[in-house]
C-alpha cells in the first residue's frame, strides 16, 4: 500500500507560495485529534497562516503538521493531522488545492493507552460480541 500524496502536495504548495512571495494558508477540519486554539474555530474549521514568518519550528510531516504561532500575542503549539487539512492556498491569489478529510488510522492515533483501557473494560482480549458471524462481504454504496 502506498502512502498518501496529500502531505507531499501540501509541502509542494507551501514551497511554491514561499518561492513566489505568497502567504501559504491551510484550512483545517477540527476534531478531537486536532490541537488548535478552539476560540478561533468556526463551524469546525480554522484557517491558519503557515508562512515561515508566522510560525516557529514548522514541521510538515507525513502524518502531522506542527508549529508554534502567536494568537492574541500568546505563543501556542499547534498539532494538525495531515488528514484534517481541507485545503492549502496562497492568500494573495487564492491559488491552491482542496482535499477531502481523511480519518486518521487507528495505528497513528494519539491515545493508545486509552484503547487498552477500553479493551480491559470490555473483558480483556475477548472478541467483539456484536461482530457479525458468517462470511464477510462487500457492497458498493453510491
N, C-alpha and C positions, 0 to 999 in steps of 0.2 A: 504494500500500500504506500503510495507516495504522499508526501506531506502537502499541506495546503499552500497554494500560491499567494494567499492573502498577505502574510507578513512580508513577503518579497515585494509585492506590489505597493504596500504601504511604505516600505523603505525606499523604493524607487521613486515614488511620487514625492516623498519628503525630500529626497536629494534633488529632484527636479525643481521643486519650489525653491529650495535653498540656492541652487545654482543660478536661478533666474531672478533672484531678488524678491521672491514672493514669500508670503507668510503661510506655512502649512497649518491647516486646522484638521481635526478629526471630529466626527460626530459619533458618540458612543451610546449604546443602549446600556442603561444602568440596571443592574440586578444585584443580588446578594454577593456575587463574586467580584464586583467592581468596587474599588476603593477610591472614591472621588468625593469632593465636598458636596454633600447632599443638599445644602441650601441653594446650590446653583442648578439643580436638576429640575427640568420641566418636562412633564409627560414622559418620564423615564428616560430622557435623553439629556446629554450635556455636550456642549461644543467646547473643545479645548484647543488652545494655541500650542502647537508642539514645535515652534521655531526654537533653534538653539539659543536665541537671545531671550526667550521667555521661559526656558526650562533649565534645570540643573541636573546633570547626570542622566540625560535622556538615553534610554535603552529600548530599542525596538527589537525584541527577541521573537522567536517563532511562536511562543505561546502568550507572552505578556509584553505590554508597553508599560514602562515605569519611568518616573521622573519626579522631581520636586518643582513646584511652581508656587508663586505668591498669589494669594486670594485675599483681597482686602488688606494687603500689607503683611499677611501672615504666611510663612512658608508651610506648604503641605506636601506630603508624599502621596503620589497617586499610583495606583496599580490598575491596569485595564487589560482584561483578557483580549487577545487579538480577535477572537471570535465575536466579541461585542462591538467591534468597530464597524459602523454602518457606512461611513464614507471618509475619504481624505480629499481635501481640496485646497486650492490657493485662494486666500481671502480676496486678493485684488482682482482676480479674473473669474473665480468660480469654477475654473477648470479642475477636474479631478476624476474620482471614480467612486461609485457606490458599491456596497457589498451587502450580502444577506447576513443576518446574525446567525452565528454558528454556535450551538451549545457546546460548552466545554466538556471534554471527555472526562469520565469519572476518574480515570487514572491520573489526570492532571489537576484534580480538584484541590481545594485549599484545606480541606478538613478530613484527612484520612483517619484521624483518631476518632472523630465523631462517627464515621462509618463503622468502625469496630465497636463502638458503644451501642449502636443500633443493632448490630448483629448479636451482641450479648443479650440485649433486652428481648430479642426475638427467640432466644433459646439456643444460642451458640451457632454451630455451623449447619443446623437443620435446613433443608431446602425450603423454599418459599411455599407455604401451604396453599396459596392462591394460584400457584403455577398450573397452567392447563396441562392436562396429560394428553398423550397421543402424539401423532406425527406432526412436526412443525410444518407450517405452510406460509406462503407469502401471497399477498394480493396487491394489485395496483390500485391506488386511490387517486382519483383525478380531482 
